[in-house]
Amino acid sequence: MKRLRTHYENLQVTENASPEVIRGAYKFLSQKWHPDKNQHQREKAERITKIINDAYTVLSDPERRREHDTWIANQRYARGFQPPEPAARPSRARRYAYQYSYALSPAPMGRGERFIDLGDGTVMDLKTGLQWFVHSVGESWSGGTVYGSPDVFSAESAMIRLQYFNSSGHAGFRDWRIPSKRELKSLYARSLISFRRGLDESVFSRDYKAPYWTLHDNPWLYENRPRVVSLTTDNSSSDTDEPFGRLRWVRGPDPAMLVELLHQMSRECMNQRAFDKAMVHLESALKLAAEPGRVDPDNLMVIQRDLAVACFEARDHEAAEGWLLKVLAGKQEEYGHAHMEVFHTLVDLAALQKSTDRLPQARDTLLEAYELLGRLDEYDQAAQLGVLYDLLVLLIWSRDFARAEALMTEYVEGLGDEGFSHLPERTILMFLVLGLLRETMGQGDSAADLYRLFLRMAPPPLASAGDFKRVGD
């Protein structure tokens, strides 16, 4: 079956992406694939640029975006993916609402996979949360390769260049700065061969043992004056030793952005069924997200749910249930106990319990979920039927026939004439099961009446037999 390609995929954003994220993704990709920056593959760049422009034209227009969403739903229905109107509304807390347009398939790189490649000439340091340019000012980056030669600056020209650069910014950020000595030093590691400090050249451009401009770690004490340092050895140059130096921009630390990148990488690991690795990324993201206000509560619950899925796939069922219970507690605190978000998590929990053969617990959880629906003013009837169907199976398995009959009778009586005229397949099967239960419990006459109702209301087995369908008594 041919893959369904959407404008969301072309811009590398999720289908619930905000206009800000869409705009940021468009800006990033249009810069990345600008034909003038891709002379070695100009034809490909022009083709991709047209795709990016078409996608942004549609997704930046609310009306055209709604039409595109409808088209996606209809295509998925036609291909058997999902109905155009989903039976259960997607839970908001199952989708991570990315704040940054950088959520574009980041990839680990460097020794020990310490850095995250952001695909635009910058990397995020997992150790410090700092975002670095991989090249110095004067060099350029394209398609993973650094071109050109670095420029050198005096102290005054370095500050002027920084102000000029931030006037337009990079990838939507205008808070780039000159690093402190400590920050710059964090990039340098000792080589096992020469025992000298050096940059990881699988990530960064060559250092050439050249000095860099830095700002002091205590700007208030030193009036934020730049100074030149060389970190290829343990000795640093004084402010007067080297009047010129290179520049490498940095921003951050940005823990919120790092959380999103870790989450995105964990999703990719899960797609590749590398669940142990996914758990490492998710646990790191949760540790960073622990500070209040750093991550939206809905997003925090998405991370916890994904961690539950990863633990389940790694067969750590106890940990998986523990994370789902945390999601449940979080949703109850965020939305209250009677809310569809809470319902969805109860259904998740019951599915986990069924999958691990804890059927009594699954039955009790589904009972709680079904009773919760009864307290809501509005809910999806298809979701109600799906839960009821699974619940009845568990009640019959546990031989609680009376409770099963009561629930089915309540549901069938609540359908009304309009409901009987659109009986889904599961409801039809419930008629038969309810009849069998009533016979088992010695209610033969009641069961016969139910069978007659089923035969009258059920659709004919073949469309060609529709002319002989009984429409009245």
C-alpha positions in Angstrom: 0.0 0.0 0.0 1.4 3.4 -1.0 2.3 5.6 1.9 0.1 8.6 2.7 2.2 11.7 2.4 0.8 14.9 4.0 1.8 18.5 4.3 2.5 17.9 8.0 5.1 15.3 7.1 6.6 17.5 4.4 7.2 20.2 7.1 8.2 17.5 9.6 5.6 18.6 12.2 2.9 16.8 14.1 -0.7 17.1 13.0 -1.6 19.2 16.1 1.3 21.5 15.6 0.7 25.2 16.5 0.9 27.9 13.9 4.2 29.1 15.6 5.7 25.6 15.2 4.6 25.4 11.6 6.1 28.8 10.9 9.3 27.9 12.6 9.6 24.6 10.8 9.0 26.3 7.4 11.7 28.9 8.1 14.2 26.3 9.2 13.6 23.9 6.2 13.4 26.7 3.6 16.8 28.0 4.8 18.2 24.5 4.9 17.1 23.6 1.4 17.5 27.0 -0.3 19.0 26.2 -3.8 21.7 28.8 -3.4 23.0 26.9 -0.3 22.8 23.5 -2.1 24.7 24.1 -5.4 26.0 20.5 -5.4 22.4 19.2 -5.4 20.5 22.2 -6.8 17.8 20.2 -8.7 16.9 18.3 -5.5 16.9 21.5 -3.4 14.5 23.2 -5.9 12.1 20.3 -5.8 12.1 20.1 -2.0 11.8 23.9 -1.7 8.6 23.7 -3.9 7.2 21.0 -1.6 8.0 23.0 1.5 6.4 26.1 0.1 3.2 24.2 -1.0 2.9 22.7 2.5 3.3 26.0 4.3 0.8 27.7 1.9 -1.8 25.2 3.0 -1.0 24.8 6.7 -0.6 28.6 7.3 -4.2 29.1 6.1 -6.7 27.9 8.8 -9.4 27.1 6.2 -7.1 25.3 3.8 -5.6 23.4 6.8 -9.1 22.2 7.9 -9.7 21.0 4.3 -6.4 19.2 4.4 -7.2 17.6 7.7 -10.5 16.3 6.2 -8.7 15.0 3.2 -6.3 13.1 5.5 -9.1 11.6 7.5 -10.9 10.5 4.3 -7.8 9.0 2.8 -7.1 7.0 6.0 -10.6 5.7 6.0 -10.4 4.7 2.4 -7.1 2.9 3.1 -8.5 1.2 6.2 -6.4 3.2 8.7 -9.2 4.8 10.7 -12.7 6.2 10.2 -13.0 9.8 9.1 -14.6 10.7 12.4 -12.6 8.7 15.0 -14.7 6.6 17.4 -12.8 8.1 20.4 -11.6 11.6 20.3 -7.7 11.7 20.5 -6.5 12.5 24.0 -4.7 15.8 24.1 -2.3 14.5 26.6 -1.2 11.7 24.3 0.3 14.2 21.9 3.3 16.3 22.8 2.6 20.0 21.8 6.1 21.0 20.8 7.1 24.6 21.6 10.2 24.7 19.4 10.4 24.1 15.7 13.5 22.1 16.4 11.5 19.0 17.0 12.5 17.7 13.6 14.0 14.2 14.0 17.1 15.1 16.0 19.9 12.5 16.1 22.6 11.7 18.6 26.2 12.3 17.4 29.8 12.6 18.7 31.8 10.4 21.0 29.5 8.7 23.5 26.5 10.3 21.6 26.9 13.3 23.9 25.5 15.8 21.3 22.2 16.1 19.5 22.4 17.0 15.8 19.7 19.6 15.1 20.3 19.5 11.3 21.0 23.2 10.9 24.6 23.5 11.8 24.0 23.5 15.5 24.0 20.8 18.2 22.6 20.5 21.7 25.0 19.3 24.4 23.2 16.6 26.5 25.7 17.3 29.4 25.2 21.0 29.8 22.0 21.8 27.8 23.9 24.4 25.7 23.2 24.8 22.0 26.4 25.3 20.0 27.2 26.2 16.4 29.4 23.4 15.0 31.5 26.0 13.1 33.2 29.2 13.9 32.1 32.6 12.5 33.3 32.9 9.0 32.9 29.2 8.2 29.6 27.9 6.7 27.7 24.7 7.2 25.7 22.8 4.5 24.4 19.2 4.5 26.6 18.2 7.5 29.8 19.6 6.1 31.7 22.8 7.1 33.1 25.0 4.4 35.4 28.1 4.3 37.8 29.5 6.8 37.2 31.1 10.3 37.4 34.8 10.8 39.3 36.5 13.6 38.0 39.5 15.5 39.2 42.2 17.9 37.2 42.6 21.2 35.2 45.5 19.8 34.5 43.9 16.5 33.4 40.6 18.2 30.7 42.5 20.2 29.6 44.3 17.1 29.4 41.1 15.1 27.3 39.5 17.9 24.8 42.4 18.0 24.5 42.2 14.2 24.0 38.4 14.2 21.2 38.6 16.8 19.4 41.3 14.9 18.2 38.5 12.5 19.0 35.5 14.7 19.2 31.9 13.7 16.3 29.3 13.7 14.0 31.8 15.5 16.5 32.5 18.3 18.0 35.9 19.0 19.7 35.1 22.3 23.0 33.8 20.9 26.1 34.9 22.8 29.8 34.5 23.3 30.5 31.6 25.6 32.2 31.9 29.0 35.5 30.2 29.5 33.9 27.5 31.5 31.3 26.8 28.9 33.9 26.7 26.1 36.2 24.5 28.2 33.3 22.0 28.6 33.6 21.1 24.9 37.3 20.2 25.1 38.3 16.7 26.1 41.7 15.1 26.5 42.9 12.9 23.7 44.0 9.5 24.8 46.9 9.7 22.3 48.3 13.2 22.9 46.8 13.9 26.3 45.9 17.4 25.1 42.6 19.0 25.1 40.7 19.1 21.8 37.3 19.4 20.2 35.5 16.4 19.0 36.0 16.9 15.3 33.2 14.4 14.4 30.9 17.2 15.7 32.8 20.5 15.4 35.0 22.2 12.8 38.7 22.0 13.2 40.2 24.0 16.0 43.6 24.8 14.6 44.8 25.4 18.2 43.5 28.9 17.7 42.3 31.2 20.6 38.6 32.1 21.1 36.9 35.1 22.5 35.0 34.3 25.7 33.1 36.2 28.4 34.0 35.8 32.0 31.9 33.5 34.2 31.2 36.4 36.5 30.2 39.3 34.2 29.4 41.6 37.1 32.9 41.4 38.4 34.6 41.8 35.1 32.1 44.2 33.4 31.3 41.6 30.8 34.5 42.4 28.9 35.5 39.7 26.3 38.9 38.1 26.6 40.8 35.6 24.5 41.6 32.2 25.7 43.2 29.1 24.2 42.0 25.7 25.4 44.1 23.4 23.3 46.5 23.3 26.3 46.0 23.9 30.0 47.3 27.4 29.7 45.1 30.4 28.8 46.2 33.5 27.1 45.9 36.7 29.0 43.7 39.6 27.7 46.8 41.2 26.2 48.5 38.2 24.8 46.2 37.8 21.8 44.3 40.8 20.6 42.4 38.7 18.0 40.4 35.6 18.4 37.8 33.3 16.8 34.1 33.3 17.6 31.7 30.4 18.2 28.2 31.2 19.1 26.3 29.5 22.0 22.9 29.9 23.6 21.2 28.4 26.7 21.2 26.4 28.8 17.7 25.5 27.5 16.3 22.6 29.5 12.8 22.9 28.1 14.2 22.5 24.5 16.4 19.6 25.6 13.3 17.9 27.1 11.6 18.1 23.7 14.6 16.8 21.9 15.0 13.9 24.2 11.3 13.0 23.8 11.6 13.2 20.0 14.7 10.9 20.1 12.9 8.5 22.4 10.0 8.3 19.8 12.5 7.4 17.1 14.0 4.7 19.4 10.6 3.2 20.0 9.9 3.1 16.3 13.1 1.1 15.9 12.1 -1.0 18.9 15.1 0.1 20.9 13.1 0.3 24.0 15.9 0.3 26.5 17.5 3.3 24.8 14.1 5.0 24.6 13.7 4.6 28.4 17.1 6.3 29.0 16.0 9.3 26.9 12.6 9.5 28.6 14.0 9.2 32.1 16.5 12.0 31.3 13.6 14.1 30.0 11.5 13.5 33.1 14.5 14.5 35.3 14.9 17.8 33.4 11.1 18.4 33.5 10.8 18.0 37.2 11.2 21.7 37.8 7.6 23.3 38.0 6.7 25.4 35.0 9.5 24.1 32.8 7.2 21.7 30.8 3.4 21.9 30.3 1.6 19.4 32.5 0.0 17.8 29.4 3.4 17.3 27.9 4.8 15.8 31.1 2.0 13.2 31.1 2.8 12.4 27.4 6.4 11.6 28.5 5.2 9.5 31.4 2.8 7.6 29.1 5.5 7.0 26.5 7.8 5.7 29.3 5.0 3.3 30.4 4.8 2.0 26.8 8.6 1.6 26.6 8.6 -0.3 29.9 5.7 -2.5 28.8 7.5 -3.4 25.5 10.7 -4.1 27.5 8.5 -6.5 29.6 8.9 -4.5 32.8 5.2 -4.6 33.5 5.4 -3.4 37.1 7.2 -0.2 36.1 4.8 0.3 33.2 1.8 0.2 35.5 3.5 2.5 37.9 4.0 5.1 35.2 0.4 4.8 34.1 -0.8 5.3 37.6 1.3 8.5 37.8 -0.4 9.7 34.5 -3.8 8.8 36.0 -3.0 10.8 39.2 -1.8 13.7 37.1 -4.9 13.8 35.0 -7.2 13.6 38.0 -5.4 16.5 39.5 -5.3 18.5 36.3 -8.9 17.8 35.0 -10.8 16.4 38.0 -12.0 12.8 38.3 -14.9 13.0 35.8 -13.1 13.8 32.6 -12.5 12.1 29.2 -8.7 12.4 29.8 -9.1 10.3 33.0 -11.3 7.8 31.1 -8.6 7.3 28.4 -6.0 6.6 31.0 -8.2 4.1 32.8 -8.7 2.3 29.4 -4.9 2.3 29.0 -4.5 0.8 32.4 -7.1 -1.9 31.8 -5.4 -2.8 28.5 -2.1 -3.2 30.3 -3.7 -5.4 33.0 -5.4 -7.6 30.3 -2.2 -8.0 28.4 -0.4 -9.2 31.5 -3.3 -11.6 32.5 -4.4 -9.6 35.5 -8.0 -10.0 34.5 -9.7 -9.2 37.8 -7.9 -5.9 38.0 -8.7 -5.2 34.4 -12.4 -5.9 35.1 -12.4 -3.5 38.0 -10.6 -0.8 36.1 -13.0 -1.0 33.2 -15.9 -0.9 35.6 -14.5 2.4 36.9 -14.0 3.7 33.4 -17.6 2.8 32.3 -19.1 4.3 35.4 -17.0 7.5 34.8 -18.7 7.8 31.4 -22.1 7.9 33.0 -21.1 11.0 35.0 -20.1 13.0 31.9 -22.5 15.3 30.1 -21.0 14.5 26.7 -19.1 11.4 25.7 -18.4 9.3 22.6 -21.0 6.5 22.3 -18.6 4.4 20.3 -16.1 4.6 23.1 -18.8 3.6 25.5 -19.7 0.6 23.4 -16.1 -0.5 23.1 -15.5 -0.4 26.8 -18.8 -2.1 27.6 -17.9 -4.9 25.1 -14.6 -5.6 26.8 -16.1 -5.3 30.2 -18.8 -7.8 29.5 -16.3 -10.4 28.3 -14.4 -10.0 31.7 -17.7 -10.1 33.7 -18.8 -13.3 31.9 -15.3 -14.8 32.4 -15.6 -14.1 36.1 -19.1 -15.6 36.1 -20.7 -12.4 37.2 -23.7 -13.0 35.0 -26.1 -10.8 36.9 -23.9 -7.7 36.6 -23.3 -8.4 32.9 -27.0 -8.7 32.2 -27.7 -5.5 34.1 -25.2 -3.5 32.1 -26.3 -4.9 28.8 -30.0 -4.4 29.5 -29.3 -0.8 30.6 -27.4 -0.1 27.4 -29.9 -1.8 25.0 -32.9 0.0 26.6 -31.1 3.3 26.3 -30.6 2.9 22.5 -34.1 4.1 21.6 -35.7 3.7 18.1 -33.0 5.7 16.4 -30.2 3.6 18.0 -31.9 0.4 16.9 -31.9 1.6 13.3 -28.0 1.9 13.3 -26.9 -1.1 15.2 -23.1 -1.6 15.1 -21.8 -5.1 14.9 -20.8 -5.3 18.5 -24.3 -4.3 19.7 -25.9 -7.0 17.6 -23.6 -9.6 19.2 -24.5 -8.3 22.6 -28.2 -9.1 21.8 -27.2 -12.7 21.3 -25.0 -12.8 24.4 -27.7 -11.3 26.5 -30.2 -13.8 25.3 -27.9 -16.7 26.2 -27.4 -15.2 29.6 -31.1 -14.9 30.2 -31.6 -18.5 29.2 -28.8 -19.6 31.5 -30.5 -17.8 34.3 -33.9 -19.4 33.6 -35.5 -16.4 31.8 -36.4 -18.3 28.7 -39.5 -16.1 27.8 -37.5 -12.9 28.1 -34.7 -14.4 26.1 -37.1 -15.3 23.3 -38.5 -11.8 23.1 -34.9 -10.5 22.8 -34.1 -12.9 20.0 -37.2 -11.8 18.1 -36.1 -8.2 18.5 -32.7 -9.0 17.2 -34.0 -10.9 14.1 -36.3 -7.9 13.3 -33.8 -5.2 13.7 -30.6 -6.9 12.5 -29.6 -6.0 8.9 -29.9 -8.8 6.2 -26.7 -10.8 5.8 -26.4 -9.8 2.2 -27.3 -6.4 0.6 -29.2 -8.2 -2.2 -31.6 -9.6 0.4 -32.7 -6.1 1.5 -36.0 -6.4 -0.3 -37.0 -9.1 2.0 -36.0 -7.3 5.2 -39.0 -7.1 7.6 -39.7 -3.5 8.5 -42.7 -4.0 10.7 -44.8 -6.6 12.5 
